[in-house]
Amino acid sequence: MMNTEDLQINYENLLKLGYVVVDVRFKDYDVLSESQKLVIARVDSDRDEFYQGMLKQYTSIEFKPNEVFDIWTDILKHKIKMSNILNRDIAIKVAALDYIETVYSHR
């Protein structure tokens, strides 16, 4: 089982290389038992606004630029937690919406 505390992502370095983290996979996709399954995609344009745009698309909320990476990491952790509870991989959009409803709105 992936520990959500182990999820550390260097977004800035990935963005410099032209990559973004779009998802994290649950055990249905495991090849190695304890490795993280981050889903990385290549982006050529608007790298600086990618996460902000993706969060707005998933949640309809426009987050401040200085909180985007923390919120995206929290959503990925929330997806891992939900997937562990349900014992199946859930959609990242479902995790984002559930995070906003159950965690973020209660801060």
C-alpha positions in Angstrom: 0.0 0.0 0.0 1.4 3.4 -1.0 1.9 5.7 2.0 0.5 9.2 1.2 3.3 10.7 3.3 5.8 9.4 0.8 4.3 11.4 -2.1 6.9 14.1 -2.8 6.9 15.7 -6.3 9.3 18.4 -7.5 6.9 20.2 -9.8 9.3 22.9 -10.7 12.0 20.6 -12.1 9.4 18.6 -14.0 7.9 21.7 -15.5 11.4 22.9 -16.6 11.7 19.6 -18.4 8.3 20.1 -20.0 6.4 17.4 -17.9 3.5 17.5 -15.5 2.0 15.0 -13.1 -1.6 14.4 -14.2 -2.5 11.4 -12.0 -1.4 8.7 -9.6 -2.4 5.0 -10.0 -3.7 2.6 -7.5 -2.6 -1.1 -7.1 -4.6 -2.3 -10.2 -1.6 -0.9 -12.1 1.2 -2.2 -9.9 4.2 -3.7 -11.5 6.4 -3.3 -8.4 4.5 -3.6 -5.1 5.7 -0.5 -3.3 6.5 1.9 -6.1 4.5 5.0 -6.8 2.7 5.1 -10.1 2.7 8.8 -11.0 1.2 9.5 -14.4 3.4 12.0 -16.2 2.5 13.8 -19.4 4.5 16.1 -21.7 3.3 19.6 -22.2 4.8 22.1 -24.6 2.9 25.2 -24.0 1.4 27.0 -21.0 3.4 24.9 -18.6 3.2 27.6 -15.9 -0.5 27.6 -15.9 -1.1 23.9 -16.5 -2.0 22.9 -12.9 -4.1 26.0 -12.3 -6.1 25.3 -15.5 -6.5 21.6 -14.6 -7.7 22.4 -11.1 -10.2 24.9 -12.5 -11.4 22.4 -15.0 -11.9 19.7 -12.4 -13.2 21.8 -9.5 -14.5 25.1 -11.1 -12.4 26.9 -8.5 -9.6 29.3 -9.4 -6.8 28.8 -6.9 -4.0 31.2 -6.1 -0.8 30.4 -8.0 1.1 30.0 -4.7 -1.2 27.2 -3.5 -1.7 25.2 -6.7 1.1 22.7 -6.2 0.1 22.0 -2.5 -3.5 21.5 -3.5 -2.7 19.2 -6.4 -0.4 17.1 -4.1 -3.2 17.0 -1.6 -5.7 15.8 -4.3 -3.2 13.1 -5.4 -2.9 12.0 -1.7 -6.7 12.1 -1.4 -7.0 9.8 -4.4 -4.6 7.3 -2.9 -6.6 7.4 0.3 -9.9 6.9 -1.4 -8.6 4.2 -3.7 -7.2 2.3 -0.6 -10.6 2.6 1.1 -12.5 1.5 -2.0 -9.8 -1.1 -3.0 -9.9 0.2 -6.6 -8.5 3.0 -8.7 -10.8 6.0 -8.8 -10.8 8.8 -11.3 -8.7 11.8 -10.5 -11.7 14.1 -11.2 -13.7 12.2 -8.6 -10.8 12.6 -6.1 -10.5 16.3 -6.9 -14.2 16.9 -6.3 -14.4 14.8 -3.2 -11.3 16.6 -1.8 -12.9 20.0 -2.4 -16.2 18.9 -0.8 -14.8 17.0 2.2 -11.4 18.5 3.0 -10.7 21.9 1.4 -14.1 23.4 2.2 -13.7 22.6 5.9 -10.3 24.4 6.3 
